[in-house]
Amino acid sequence: MFLSEAWRKARKTHRCWYCGEDIVPGERYHVWNGMTDGQFGTTKTHRECNEAWQSLYRDRILMDDDGLDFGEYWRGTTVRKDDSETRPVAAG
Ligand SMILES: [Zn+2]
């Protein structure tokens, strides 16, 4: 269940759910609040990770109710860490 989302500017270090890397102070990041699997959660992501995440749904790699494990993907890419041991060079 989706509740709210917002773009914020980091005042302290946060952790990106998508890639597991730090979101450093001064960086803009995306905050999503909602219910998944019956649990209320807040998910924070880098800007480029949010775009990559949305493209996974758009391309039907993930279905609407699919969640991600913490740090499952490389930052700003649609490559799972399980599939590649090194961070791929982002296209574009
Ligand atoms: Zn990230």
PDB file of the backbone (N, CA, C, O) and the ligand in Angstrom, with CONECT records:
HET     ZN  A 101       1
ATOM      1  N   MET A   1       0.851  -1.197   0.000  1.00  0.00           N
ATOM      2  CA  MET A   1       0.000   0.000   0.000  1.00  0.00           C
ATOM      3  C   MET A   1       0.884   1.244   0.000  1.00  0.00           C
ATOM      4  O   MET A   1       1.751   1.422   0.855  1.00  0.00           O
ATOM      5  N   PHE A   2       0.642   2.058  -0.947  1.00  0.00           N
ATOM      6  CA  PHE A   2       1.420   3.270  -1.092  1.00  0.00           C
ATOM      7  C   PHE A   2       0.836   4.380  -0.225  1.00  0.00           C
ATOM      8  O   PHE A   2      -0.377   4.587  -0.230  1.00  0.00           O
ATOM      9  N   LEU A   3       1.659   5.082   0.502  1.00  0.00           N
ATOM     10  CA  LEU A   3       1.172   6.166   1.350  1.00  0.00           C
ATOM     11  C   LEU A   3       1.666   7.527   0.880  1.00  0.00           C
ATOM     12  O   LEU A   3       0.865   8.440   0.684  1.00  0.00           O
ATOM     13  N   SER A   4       2.944   7.671   0.701  1.00  0.00           N
ATOM     14  CA  SER A   4       3.456   8.970   0.286  1.00  0.00           C
ATOM     15  C   SER A   4       4.859   8.825  -0.278  1.00  0.00           C
ATOM     16  O   SER A   4       5.555   7.847  -0.008  1.00  0.00           O
ATOM     17  N   GLU A   5       5.259   9.805  -1.057  1.00  0.00           N
ATOM     18  CA  GLU A   5       6.639   9.851  -1.502  1.00  0.00           C
ATOM     19  C   GLU A   5       7.056  11.307  -1.620  1.00  0.00           C
ATOM     20  O   GLU A   5       6.216  12.195  -1.770  1.00  0.00           O
ATOM     21  N   ALA A   6       8.339  11.540  -1.550  1.00  0.00           N
ATOM     22  CA  ALA A   6       8.843  12.907  -1.594  1.00  0.00           C
ATOM     23  C   ALA A   6      10.308  12.902  -1.984  1.00  0.00           C
ATOM     24  O   ALA A   6      11.010  11.906  -1.810  1.00  0.00           O
ATOM     25  N   TRP A   7      10.755  14.024  -2.510  1.00  0.00           N
ATOM     26  CA  TRP A   7      12.174  14.242  -2.735  1.00  0.00           C
ATOM     27  C   TRP A   7      12.698  15.096  -1.598  1.00  0.00           C
ATOM     28  O   TRP A   7      12.079  16.097  -1.237  1.00  0.00           O
ATOM     29  N   ARG A   8      13.801  14.723  -1.043  1.00  0.00           N
ATOM     30  CA  ARG A   8      14.386  15.479   0.057  1.00  0.00           C
ATOM     31  C   ARG A   8      15.867  15.700  -0.191  1.00  0.00           C
ATOM     32  O   ARG A   8      16.502  15.026  -1.002  1.00  0.00           O
ATOM     33  N   LYS A   9      16.380  16.662   0.534  1.00  0.00           N
ATOM     34  CA  LYS A   9      17.812  16.905   0.506  1.00  0.00           C
ATOM     35  C   LYS A   9      18.390  16.373   1.810  1.00  0.00           C
ATOM     36  O   LYS A   9      17.921  16.720   2.894  1.00  0.00           O
ATOM     37  N   ALA A  10      19.399  15.539   1.698  1.00  0.00           N
ATOM     38  CA  ALA A  10      19.951  14.884   2.886  1.00  0.00           C
ATOM     39  C   ALA A  10      20.660  15.896   3.783  1.00  0.00           C
ATOM     40  O   ALA A  10      21.491  16.679   3.324  1.00  0.00           O
ATOM     41  N   ARG A  11      20.317  15.866   5.063  1.00  0.00           N
ATOM     42  CA  ARG A  11      21.041  16.694   6.044  1.00  0.00           C
ATOM     43  C   ARG A  11      22.030  15.843   6.820  1.00  0.00           C
ATOM     44  O   ARG A  11      22.963  16.362   7.432  1.00  0.00           O
ATOM     45  N   LYS A  12      21.824  14.548   6.791  1.00  0.00           N
ATOM     46  CA  LYS A  12      22.775  13.622   7.371  1.00  0.00           C
ATOM     47  C   LYS A  12      22.881  12.428   6.435  1.00  0.00           C
ATOM     48  O   LYS A  12      22.161  12.354   5.439  1.00  0.00           O
ATOM     49  N   THR A  13      23.746  11.522   6.738  1.00  0.00           N
ATOM     50  CA  THR A  13      23.953  10.373   5.853  1.00  0.00           C
ATOM     51  C   THR A  13      22.811   9.372   5.996  1.00  0.00           C
ATOM     52  O   THR A  13      22.451   8.978   7.106  1.00  0.00           O
ATOM     53  N   HIS A  14      22.256   8.973   4.880  1.00  0.00           N
ATOM     54  CA  HIS A  14      21.255   7.917   4.848  1.00  0.00           C
ATOM     55  C   HIS A  14      21.808   6.758   4.030  1.00  0.00           C
ATOM     56  O   HIS A  14      22.871   6.849   3.416  1.00  0.00           O
ATOM     57  N   ARG A  15      21.052   5.672   4.042  1.00  0.00           N
ATOM     58  CA  ARG A  15      21.478   4.510   3.291  1.00  0.00           C
ATOM     59  C   ARG A  15      20.447   4.221   2.207  1.00  0.00           C
ATOM     60  O   ARG A  15      19.246   4.168   2.469  1.00  0.00           O
ATOM     61  N   CYS A  16      20.934   4.038   1.000  1.00  0.00           N
ATOM     62  CA  CYS A  16      20.050   3.761  -0.135  1.00  0.00           C
ATOM     63  C   CYS A  16      19.619   2.297  -0.107  1.00  0.00           C
ATOM     64  O   CYS A  16      20.450   1.392  -0.031  1.00  0.00           O
ATOM     65  N   TRP A  17      18.307   2.083  -0.170  1.00  0.00           N
ATOM     66  CA  TRP A  17      17.809   0.710  -0.131  1.00  0.00           C
ATOM     67  C   TRP A  17      18.216  -0.060  -1.377  1.00  0.00           C
ATOM     68  O   TRP A  17      18.557  -1.241  -1.310  1.00  0.00           O
ATOM     69  N   TYR A  18      18.176   0.611  -2.493  1.00  0.00           N
ATOM     70  CA  TYR A  18      18.389  -0.068  -3.776  1.00  0.00           C
ATOM     71  C   TYR A  18      19.816  -0.598  -3.907  1.00  0.00           C
ATOM     72  O   TYR A  18      20.023  -1.746  -4.301  1.00  0.00           O
ATOM     73  N   CYS A  19      20.800   0.243  -3.576  1.00  0.00           N
ATOM     74  CA  CYS A  19      22.199  -0.148  -3.823  1.00  0.00           C
ATOM     75  C   CYS A  19      22.991  -0.360  -2.533  1.00  0.00           C
ATOM     76  O   CYS A  19      24.082  -0.931  -2.560  1.00  0.00           O
ATOM     77  N   GLY A  20      22.448   0.095  -1.409  1.00  0.00           N
ATOM     78  CA  GLY A  20      23.128  -0.098  -0.135  1.00  0.00           C
ATOM     79  C   GLY A  20      24.246   0.895   0.132  1.00  0.00           C
ATOM     80  O   GLY A  20      24.921   0.810   1.158  1.00  0.00           O
ATOM     81  N   GLU A  21      24.450   1.843  -0.790  1.00  0.00           N
ATOM     82  CA  GLU A  21      25.504   2.838  -0.598  1.00  0.00           C
ATOM     83  C   GLU A  21      24.966   4.040   0.180  1.00  0.00           C
ATOM     84  O   GLU A  21      23.757   4.218   0.328  1.00  0.00           O
ATOM     85  N   ASP A  22      25.892   4.852   0.667  1.00  0.00           N
ATOM     86  CA  ASP A  22      25.507   6.036   1.434  1.00  0.00           C
ATOM     87  C   ASP A  22      24.865   7.094   0.540  1.00  0.00           C
ATOM     88  O   ASP A  22      25.247   7.284  -0.614  1.00  0.00           O
ATOM     89  N   ILE A  23      23.884   7.768   1.114  1.00  0.00           N
ATOM     90  CA  ILE A  23      23.360   9.000   0.535  1.00  0.00           C
ATOM     91  C   ILE A  23      23.966  10.113   1.386  1.00  0.00           C
ATOM     92  O   ILE A  23      23.634  10.243   2.564  1.00  0.00           O
ATOM     93  N   VAL A  24      24.828  10.894   0.812  1.00  0.00           N
ATOM     94  CA  VAL A  24      25.623  11.831   1.605  1.00  0.00           C
ATOM     95  C   VAL A  24      24.881  13.160   1.787  1.00  0.00           C
ATOM     96  O   VAL A  24      24.039  13.520   0.964  1.00  0.00           O
ATOM     97  N   PRO A  25      25.196  13.892   2.872  1.00  0.00           N
ATOM     98  CA  PRO A  25      24.549  15.180   3.119  1.00  0.00           C
ATOM     99  C   PRO A  25      24.687  16.109   1.910  1.00  0.00           C
ATOM    100  O   PRO A  25      25.750  16.211   1.297  1.00  0.00           O
ATOM    101  N   GLY A  26      23.582  16.778   1.588  1.00  0.00           N
ATOM    102  CA  GLY A  26      23.563  17.685   0.453  1.00  0.00           C
ATOM    103  C   GLY A  26      23.026  17.044  -0.817  1.00  0.00           C
ATOM    104  O   GLY A  26      22.667  17.737  -1.769  1.00  0.00           O
ATOM    105  N   GLU A  27      22.973  15.717  -0.825  1.00  0.00           N
ATOM    106  CA  GLU A  27      22.483  15.005  -2.002  1.00  0.00           C
ATOM    107  C   GLU A  27      20.960  14.911  -1.939  1.00  0.00           C
ATOM    108  O   GLU A  27      20.391  14.735  -0.862  1.00  0.00           O
ATOM    109  N   ARG A  28      20.301  15.030  -3.092  1.00  0.00           N
ATOM    110  CA  ARG A  28      18.854  14.836  -3.136  1.00  0.00           C
ATOM    111  C   ARG A  28      18.555  13.348  -3.214  1.00  0.00           C
ATOM    112  O   ARG A  28      19.224  12.595  -3.922  1.00  0.00           O
ATOM    113  N   TYR A  29      17.547  12.949  -2.481  1.00  0.00           N
ATOM    114  CA  TYR A  29      17.195  11.534  -2.476  1.00  0.00           C
ATOM    115  C   TYR A  29      15.680  11.386  -2.423  1.00  0.00           C
ATOM    116  O   TYR A  29      14.953  12.327  -2.105  1.00  0.00           O
ATOM    117  N   HIS A  30      15.230  10.188  -2.740  1.00  0.00           N
ATOM    118  CA  HIS A  30      13.805   9.903  -2.822  1.00  0.00           C
ATOM    119  C   HIS A  30      13.366   9.105  -1.593  1.00  0.00           C
ATOM    120  O   HIS A  30      14.035   8.158  -1.182  1.00  0.00           O
ATOM    121  N   VAL A  31      12.230   9.504  -1.014  1.00  0.00           N
ATOM    122  CA  VAL A  31      11.678   8.812   0.149  1.00  0.00           C
ATOM    123  C   VAL A  31      10.304   8.263  -0.199  1.00  0.00           C
ATOM    124  O   VAL A  31       9.436   8.992  -0.679  1.00  0.00           O
ATOM    125  N   TRP A  32      10.118   6.997   0.042  1.00  0.00           N
ATOM    126  CA  TRP A  32       8.836   6.346  -0.209  1.00  0.00           C
ATOM    127  C   TRP A  32       8.346   5.758   1.110  1.00  0.00           C
ATOM    128  O   TRP A  32       9.070   5.032   1.792  1.00  0.00           O
ATOM    129  N   ASN A  33       7.099   6.086   1.456  1.00  0.00           N
ATOM    130  CA  ASN A  33       6.489   5.515   2.650  1.00  0.00           C
ATOM    131  C   ASN A  33       5.320   4.638   2.245  1.00  0.00           C
ATOM    132  O   ASN A  33       4.474   5.057   1.456  1.00  0.00           O
ATOM    133  N   GLY A  34       5.266   3.453   2.765  1.00  0.00           N
ATOM    134  CA  GLY A  34       4.158   2.578   2.412  1.00  0.00           C
ATOM    135  C   GLY A  34       4.188   1.287   3.195  1.00  0.00           C
ATOM    136  O   GLY A  34       5.000   1.092   4.100  1.00  0.00           O
ATOM    137  N   MET A  35       3.270   0.408   2.814  1.00  0.00           N
ATOM    138  CA  MET A  35       3.115  -0.862   3.497  1.00  0.00           C
ATOM    139  C   MET A  35       3.497  -1.975   2.533  1.00  0.00           C
ATOM    140  O   MET A  35       2.929  -2.092   1.447  1.00  0.00           O
ATOM    141  N   THR A  36       4.450  -2.780   2.934  1.00  0.00           N
ATOM    142  CA  THR A  36       4.777  -3.956   2.144  1.00  0.00           C
ATOM    143  C   THR A  36       4.777  -5.170   3.057  1.00  0.00           C
ATOM    144  O   THR A  36       5.351  -5.142   4.146  1.00  0.00           O
ATOM    145  N   ASP A  37       4.139  -6.217   2.609  1.00  0.00           N
ATOM    146  CA  ASP A  37       4.042  -7.449   3.395  1.00  0.00           C
ATOM    147  C   ASP A  37       3.504  -7.173   4.792  1.00  0.00           C
ATOM    148  O   ASP A  37       3.940  -7.793   5.763  1.00  0.00           O
ATOM    149  N   GLY A  38       2.560  -6.247   4.895  1.00  0.00           N
ATOM    150  CA  GLY A  38       1.937  -5.959   6.179  1.00  0.00           C
ATOM    151  C   GLY A  38       2.779  -5.140   7.119  1.00  0.00           C
ATOM    152  O   GLY A  38       2.414  -4.940   8.277  1.00  0.00           O
ATOM    153  N   GLN A  39       3.922  -4.658   6.623  1.00  0.00           N
ATOM    154  CA  GLN A  39       4.782  -3.861   7.488  1.00  0.00           C
ATOM    155  C   GLN A  39       4.948  -2.465   6.925  1.00  0.00           C
ATOM    156  O   GLN A  39       5.155  -2.286   5.725  1.00  0.00           O
ATOM    157  N   PHE A  40       4.856  -1.469   7.810  1.00  0.00           N
ATOM    158  CA  PHE A  40       5.080  -0.113   7.384  1.00  0.00           C
ATOM    159  C   PHE A  40       6.566   0.111   7.186  1.00  0.00           C
ATOM    160  O   PHE A  40       7.384  -0.253   8.032  1.00  0.00           O
ATOM    161  N   GLY A  41       6.896   0.705   6.081  1.00  0.00           N
ATOM    162  CA  GLY A  41       8.314   0.912   5.828  1.00  0.00           C
ATOM    163  C   GLY A  41       8.601   2.229   5.139  1.00  0.00           C
ATOM    164  O   GLY A  41       7.750   2.795   4.454  1.00  0.00           O
ATOM    165  N   THR A  42       9.809   2.699   5.336  1.00  0.00           N
ATOM    166  CA  THR A  42      10.312   3.874   4.638  1.00  0.00           C
ATOM    167  C   THR A  42      11.504   3.440   3.801  1.00  0.00           C
ATOM    168  O   THR A  42      12.453   2.844   4.310  1.00  0.00           O
ATOM    169  N   THR A  43      11.444   3.743   2.524  1.00  0.00           N
ATOM    170  CA  THR A  43      12.516   3.361   1.623  1.00  0.00           C
ATOM    171  C   THR A  43      13.159   4.619   1.060  1.00  0.00           C
ATOM    172  O   THR A  43      12.476   5.472   0.494  1.00  0.00           O
ATOM    173  N   LYS A  44      14.466   4.732   1.215  1.00  0.00           N
ATOM    174  CA  LYS A  44      15.201   5.880   0.699  1.00  0.00           C
ATOM    175  C   LYS A  44      16.110   5.417  -0.427  1.00  0.00           C
ATOM    176  O   LYS A  44      16.753   4.372  -0.334  1.00  0.00           O
ATOM    177  N   THR A  45      16.154   6.196  -1.472  1.00  0.00           N
ATOM    178  CA  THR A  45      17.003   5.829  -2.608  1.00  0.00           C
ATOM    179  C   THR A  45      17.685   7.054  -3.197  1.00  0.00           C
ATOM    180  O   THR A  45      17.192   8.176  -3.090  1.00  0.00           O
ATOM    181  N   HIS A  46      18.840   6.808  -3.827  1.00  0.00           N
ATOM    182  CA  HIS A  46      19.465   7.827  -4.656  1.00  0.00           C
ATOM    183  C   HIS A  46      18.528   8.184  -5.808  1.00  0.00           C
ATOM    184  O   HIS A  46      17.650   7.403  -6.175  1.00  0.00           O
ATOM    185  N   ARG A  47      18.725   9.362  -6.365  1.00  0.00           N
ATOM    186  CA  ARG A  47      17.922   9.782  -7.517  1.00  0.00           C
ATOM    187  C   ARG A  47      18.057   8.778  -8.664  1.00  0.00           C
ATOM    188  O   ARG A  47      17.059   8.348  -9.241  1.00  0.00           O
ATOM    189  N   GLU A  48      19.301   8.407  -8.989  1.00  0.00           N
ATOM    190  CA  GLU A  48      19.488   7.514 -10.127  1.00  0.00           C
ATOM    191  C   GLU A  48      19.026   6.091  -9.826  1.00  0.00           C
ATOM    192  O   GLU A  48      18.660   5.342 -10.730  1.00  0.00           O
ATOM    193  N   CYS A  49      19.048   5.730  -8.541  1.00  0.00           N
ATOM    194  CA  CYS A  49      18.546   4.406  -8.161  1.00  0.00           C
ATOM    195  C   CYS A  49      17.025   4.358  -8.275  1.00  0.00           C
ATOM    196  O   CYS A  49      16.457   3.343  -8.676  1.00  0.00           O
ATOM    197  N   ASN A  50      16.370   5.464  -7.919  1.00  0.00           N
ATOM    198  CA  ASN A  50      14.921   5.523  -8.062  1.00  0.00           C
ATOM    199  C   ASN A  50      14.524   5.370  -9.532  1.00  0.00           C
ATOM    200  O   ASN A  50      13.558   4.678  -9.854  1.00  0.00           O
ATOM    201  N   GLU A  51      15.266   6.013 -10.405  1.00  0.00           N
ATOM    202  CA  GLU A  51      14.982   5.899 -11.843  1.00  0.00           C
ATOM    203  C   GLU A  51      15.186   4.469 -12.321  1.00  0.00           C
ATOM    204  O   GLU A  51      14.375   3.938 -13.080  1.00  0.00           O
ATOM    205  N   ALA A  52      16.270   3.850 -11.876  1.00  0.00           N
ATOM    206  CA  ALA A  52      16.552   2.470 -12.283  1.00  0.00           C
ATOM    207  C   ALA A  52      15.471   1.531 -11.757  1.00  0.00           C
ATOM    208  O   ALA A  52      15.030   0.617 -12.453  1.00  0.00           O
ATOM    209  N   TRP A  53      15.056   1.773 -10.519  1.00  0.00           N
ATOM    210  CA  TRP A  53      14.031   0.946  -9.881  1.00  0.00           C
ATOM    211  C   TRP A  53      12.716   1.045 -10.662  1.00  0.00           C
ATOM    212  O   TRP A  53      12.059   0.040 -10.936  1.00  0.00           O
ATOM    213  N   GLN A  54      12.356   2.271 -11.009  1.00  0.00           N
ATOM    214  CA  GLN A  54      11.115   2.447 -11.776  1.00  0.00           C
ATOM    215  C   GLN A  54      11.196   1.765 -13.133  1.00  0.00           C
ATOM    216  O   GLN A  54      10.202   1.237 -13.632  1.00  0.00           O
ATOM    217  N   SER A  55      12.385   1.779 -13.727  1.00  0.00           N
ATOM    218  CA  SER A  55      12.506   1.148 -15.036  1.00  0.00           C
ATOM    219  C   SER A  55      12.361  -0.367 -14.936  1.00  0.00           C
ATOM    220  O   SER A  55      11.955  -1.011 -15.903  1.00  0.00           O
ATOM    221  N   LEU A  56      12.686  -0.943 -13.785  1.00  0.00           N
ATOM    222  CA  LEU A  56      12.492  -2.385 -13.588  1.00  0.00           C
ATOM    223  C   LEU A  56      11.012  -2.738 -13.651  1.00  0.00           C
ATOM    224  O   LEU A  56      10.635  -3.774 -14.200  1.00  0.00           O
ATOM    225  N   TYR A  57      10.177  -1.869 -13.086  1.00  0.00           N
ATOM    226  CA  TYR A  57       8.732  -2.105 -13.154  1.00  0.00           C
ATOM    227  C   TYR A  57       8.209  -1.820 -14.555  1.00  0.00           C
ATOM    228  O   TYR A  57       7.366  -2.551 -15.076  1.00  0.00           O
ATOM    229  N   ARG A  58       8.715  -0.758 -15.155  1.00  0.00           N
ATOM    230  CA  ARG A  58       8.254  -0.374 -16.484  1.00  0.00           C
ATOM    231  C   ARG A  58       8.566  -1.478 -17.491  1.00  0.00           C
ATOM    232  O   ARG A  58       7.762  -1.774 -18.374  1.00  0.00           O
ATOM    233  N   ASP A  59       9.743  -2.082 -17.346  1.00  0.00           N
ATOM    234  CA  ASP A  59      10.148  -3.138 -18.267  1.00  0.00           C
ATOM    235  C   ASP A  59       9.655  -4.509 -17.836  1.00  0.00           C
ATOM    236  O   ASP A  59       9.983  -5.526 -18.449  1.00  0.00           O
ATOM    237  N   ARG A  60       8.855  -4.520 -16.766  1.00  0.00           N
ATOM    238  CA  ARG A  60       8.253  -5.777 -16.296  1.00  0.00           C
ATOM    239  C   ARG A  60       9.286  -6.792 -15.828  1.00  0.00           C
ATOM    240  O   ARG A  60       9.035  -7.997 -15.847  1.00  0.00           O
ATOM    241  N   ILE A  61      10.440  -6.305 -15.412  1.00  0.00           N
ATOM    242  CA  ILE A  61      11.415  -7.183 -14.784  1.00  0.00           C
ATOM    243  C   ILE A  61      10.942  -7.474 -13.357  1.00  0.00           C
ATOM    244  O   ILE A  61      11.154  -8.562 -12.821  1.00  0.00           O
ATOM    245  N   LEU A  62      10.299  -6.476 -12.764  1.00  0.00           N
ATOM    246  CA  LEU A  62       9.629  -6.655 -11.477  1.00  0.00           C
ATOM    247  C   LEU A  62       8.138  -6.425 -11.670  1.00  0.00           C
ATOM    248  O   LEU A  62       7.729  -5.595 -12.481  1.00  0.00           O
ATOM    249  N   MET A  63       7.332  -7.164 -10.920  1.00  0.00           N
ATOM    250  CA  MET A  63       5.901  -6.917 -10.900  1.00  0.00           C
ATOM    251  C   MET A  63       5.579  -5.967  -9.748  1.00  0.00           C
ATOM    252  O   MET A  63       6.396  -5.740  -8.855  1.00  0.00           O
ATOM    253  N   ASP A  64       4.358  -5.415  -9.796  1.00  0.00           N
ATOM    254  CA  ASP A  64       4.006  -4.343  -8.870  1.00  0.00           C
ATOM    255  C   ASP A  64       4.208  -4.693  -7.404  1.00  0.00           C
ATOM    256  O   ASP A  64       4.577  -3.835  -6.603  1.00  0.00           O
ATOM    257  N   ASP A  65       3.969  -5.939  -7.053  1.00  0.00           N
ATOM    258  CA  ASP A  65       4.075  -6.288  -5.640  1.00  0.00           C
ATOM    259  C   ASP A  65       5.417  -6.931  -5.300  1.00  0.00           C
ATOM    260  O   ASP A  65       5.605  -7.435  -4.193  1.00  0.00           O
ATOM    261  N   ASP A  66       6.340  -6.914  -6.243  1.00  0.00           N
ATOM    262  CA  ASP A  66       7.677  -7.420  -5.954  1.00  0.00           C
ATOM    263  C   ASP A  66       8.483  -6.398  -5.164  1.00  0.00           C
ATOM    264  O   ASP A  66       8.508  -5.220  -5.521  1.00  0.00           O
ATOM    265  N   GLY A  67       9.123  -6.825  -4.125  1.00  0.00           N
ATOM    266  CA  GLY A  67      10.017  -5.951  -3.396  1.00  0.00           C
ATOM    267  C   GLY A  67      11.463  -6.286  -3.730  1.00  0.00           C
ATOM    268  O   GLY A  67      11.754  -7.256  -4.429  1.00  0.00           O
ATOM    269  N   LEU A  68      12.348  -5.465  -3.216  1.00  0.00           N
ATOM    270  CA  LEU A  68      13.774  -5.717  -3.398  1.00  0.00           C
ATOM    271  C   LEU A  68      14.404  -5.994  -2.044  1.00  0.00           C
ATOM    272  O   LEU A  68      13.952  -5.483  -1.019  1.00  0.00           O
ATOM    273  N   ASP A  69      15.436  -6.795  -2.049  1.00  0.00           N
ATOM    274  CA  ASP A  69      16.254  -6.915  -0.854  1.00  0.00           C
ATOM    275  C   ASP A  69      17.162  -5.700  -0.752  1.00  0.00           C
ATOM    276  O   ASP A  69      17.488  -5.059  -1.751  1.00  0.00           O
ATOM    277  N   PHE A  70      17.561  -5.399   0.474  1.00  0.00           N
ATOM    278  CA  PHE A  70      18.435  -4.248   0.675  1.00  0.00           C
ATOM    279  C   PHE A  70      19.733  -4.403  -0.114  1.00  0.00           C
ATOM    280  O   PHE A  70      20.406  -5.431  -0.038  1.00  0.00           O
ATOM    281  N   GLY A  71      20.070  -3.357  -0.873  1.00  0.00           N
ATOM    282  CA  GLY A  71      21.341  -3.357  -1.588  1.00  0.00           C
ATOM    283  C   GLY A  71      21.460  -4.413  -2.671  1.00  0.00           C
ATOM    284  O   GLY A  71      22.556  -4.887  -2.970  1.00  0.00           O
ATOM    285  N   GLU A  72      20.333  -4.777  -3.256  1.00  0.00           N
ATOM    286  CA  GLU A  72      20.343  -5.888  -4.205  1.00  0.00           C
ATOM    287  C   GLU A  72      20.952  -5.502  -5.558  1.00  0.00           C
ATOM    288  O   GLU A  72      21.492  -6.354  -6.264  1.00  0.00           O
ATOM    289  N   TYR A  73      20.863  -4.240  -5.910  1.00  0.00           N
ATOM    290  CA  TYR A  73      21.307  -3.800  -7.235  1.00  0.00           C
ATOM    291  C   TYR A  73      22.477  -2.826  -7.131  1.00  0.00           C
ATOM    292  O   TYR A  73      22.684  -2.184  -6.102  1.00  0.00           O
ATOM    293  N   TRP A  74      23.236  -2.734  -8.219  1.00  0.00           N
ATOM    294  CA  TRP A  74      24.295  -1.743  -8.303  1.00  0.00           C
ATOM    295  C   TRP A  74      23.695  -0.361  -8.479  1.00  0.00           C
ATOM    296  O   TRP A  74      22.677  -0.194  -9.151  1.00  0.00           O
ATOM    297  N   ARG A  75      24.331   0.624  -7.871  1.00  0.00           N
ATOM    298  CA  ARG A  75      23.810   1.993  -7.874  1.00  0.00           C
ATOM    299  C   ARG A  75      23.530   2.510  -9.284  1.00  0.00           C
ATOM    300  O   ARG A  75      24.401   2.494 -10.154  1.00  0.00           O
ATOM    301  N   GLY A  76      22.303   2.965  -9.485  1.00  0.00           N
ATOM    302  CA  GLY A  76      21.922   3.614 -10.732  1.00  0.00           C
ATOM    303  C   GLY A  76      21.859   2.691 -11.933  1.00  0.00           C
ATOM    304  O   GLY A  76      21.806   3.159 -13.070  1.00  0.00           O
ATOM    305  N   THR A  77      21.864   1.381 -11.697  1.00  0.00           N
ATOM    306  CA  THR A  77      21.798   0.434 -12.815  1.00  0.00           C
ATOM    307  C   THR A  77      20.675  -0.564 -12.562  1.00  0.00           C
ATOM    308  O   THR A  77      20.092  -0.596 -11.478  1.00  0.00           O
ATOM    309  N   THR A  78      20.378  -1.380 -13.573  1.00  0.00           N
ATOM    310  CA  THR A  78      19.393  -2.435 -13.398  1.00  0.00           C
ATOM    311  C   THR A  78      20.084  -3.799 -13.364  1.00  0.00           C
ATOM    312  O   THR A  78      19.515  -4.812 -13.770  1.00  0.00           O
ATOM    313  N   VAL A  79      21.332  -3.799 -12.869  1.00  0.00           N
ATOM    314  CA  VAL A  79      22.118  -5.031 -12.776  1.00  0.00           C
ATOM    315  C   VAL A  79      22.175  -5.484 -11.324  1.00  0.00           C
ATOM    316  O   VAL A  79      22.600  -4.734 -10.445  1.00  0.00           O
ATOM    317  N   ARG A  80      21.745  -6.710 -11.082  1.00  0.00           N
ATOM    318  CA  ARG A  80      21.793  -7.261  -9.729  1.00  0.00           C
ATOM    319  C   ARG A  80      23.234  -7.618  -9.363  1.00  0.00           C
ATOM    320  O   ARG A  80      24.019  -8.059 -10.203  1.00  0.00           O
ATOM    321  N   LYS A  81      23.552  -7.415  -8.101  1.00  0.00           N
ATOM    322  CA  LYS A  81      24.901  -7.750  -7.649  1.00  0.00           C
ATOM    323  C   LYS A  81      25.165  -9.249  -7.761  1.00  0.00           C
ATOM    324  O   LYS A  81      26.311  -9.674  -7.910  1.00  0.00           O
ATOM    325  N   ASP A  82      24.102 -10.045  -7.690  1.00  0.00           N
ATOM    326  CA  ASP A  82      24.259 -11.489  -7.866  1.00  0.00           C
ATOM    327  C   ASP A  82      24.710 -11.834  -9.276  1.00  0.00           C
ATOM    328  O   ASP A  82      25.341 -12.866  -9.504  1.00  0.00           O
ATOM    329  N   ASP A  83      24.378 -10.959 -10.219  1.00  0.00           N
ATOM    330  CA  ASP A  83      24.674 -11.254 -11.619  1.00  0.00           C
ATOM    331  C   ASP A  83      26.004 -10.680 -12.077  1.00  0.00           C
ATOM    332  O   ASP A  83      26.534 -11.099 -13.106  1.00  0.00           O
ATOM    333  N   SER A  84      26.548  -9.733 -11.333  1.00  0.00           N
ATOM    334  CA  SER A  84      27.802  -9.116 -11.728  1.00  0.00           C
ATOM    335  C   SER A  84      28.573  -8.731 -10.480  1.00  0.00           C
ATOM    336  O   SER A  84      28.038  -8.061  -9.597  1.00  0.00           O
ATOM    337  N   GLU A  85      29.818  -9.149 -10.402  1.00  0.00           N
ATOM    338  CA  GLU A  85      30.584  -8.892  -9.186  1.00  0.00           C
ATOM    339  C   GLU A  85      31.139  -7.489  -9.126  1.00  0.00           C
ATOM    340  O   GLU A  85      31.535  -7.016  -8.061  1.00  0.00           O
ATOM    341  N   THR A  86      31.172  -6.819 -10.267  1.00  0.00           N
ATOM    342  CA  THR A  86      31.643  -5.442 -10.277  1.00  0.00           C
ATOM    343  C   THR A  86      30.548  -4.533 -10.800  1.00  0.00           C
ATOM    344  O   THR A  86      29.703  -4.931 -11.601  1.00  0.00           O
ATOM    345  N   ARG A  87      30.589  -3.310 -10.325  1.00  0.00           N
ATOM    346  CA  ARG A  87      29.583  -2.349 -10.740  1.00  0.00           C
ATOM    347  C   ARG A  87      29.751  -2.023 -12.224  1.00  0.00           C
ATOM    348  O   ARG A  87      30.821  -1.597 -12.657  1.00  0.00           O
ATOM    349  N   PRO A  88      28.681  -2.229 -12.999  1.00  0.00           N
ATOM    350  CA  PRO A  88      28.796  -1.929 -14.419  1.00  0.00           C
ATOM    351  C   PRO A  88      28.855  -0.425 -14.661  1.00  0.00           C
ATOM    352  O   PRO A  88      28.389   0.366 -13.841  1.00  0.00           O
ATOM    353  N   VAL A  89      29.424  -0.048 -15.774  1.00  0.00           N
ATOM    354  CA  VAL A  89      29.431   1.358 -16.155  1.00  0.00           C
ATOM    355  C   VAL A  89      28.027   1.723 -16.602  1.00  0.00           C
ATOM    356  O   VAL A  89      27.457   1.087 -17.489  1.00  0.00           O
ATOM    357  N   ALA A  90      27.478   2.756 -15.976  1.00  0.00           N
ATOM    358  CA  ALA A  90      26.107   3.152 -16.294  1.00  0.00           C
ATOM    359  C   ALA A  90      25.998   3.607 -17.741  1.00  0.00           C
ATOM    360  O   ALA A  90      26.820   4.382 -18.230  1.00  0.00           O
ATOM    361  N   ALA A  91      24.993   3.122 -18.399  1.00  0.00           N
ATOM    362  CA  ALA A  91      24.779   3.528 -19.798  1.00  0.00           C
ATOM    363  C   ALA A  91      24.152   4.917 -19.830  1.00  0.00           C
ATOM    364  O   ALA A  91      23.285   5.245 -19.019  1.00  0.00           O
ATOM    365  N   GLY A  92      24.591   5.695 -20.748  1.00  0.00           N
ATOM    366  CA  GLY A  92      24.013   7.038 -20.916  1.00  0.00           C
ATOM    367  C   GLY A  92      24.540   7.965 -19.880  1.00  0.00           C
ATOM    368  O   GLY A  92      24.171   9.139 -19.856  1.00  0.00           O
TER     369      GLY A  92
HETATM  370 ZN    ZN A 101      21.489   3.971  -4.484  1.00  0.00          ZN2+
END
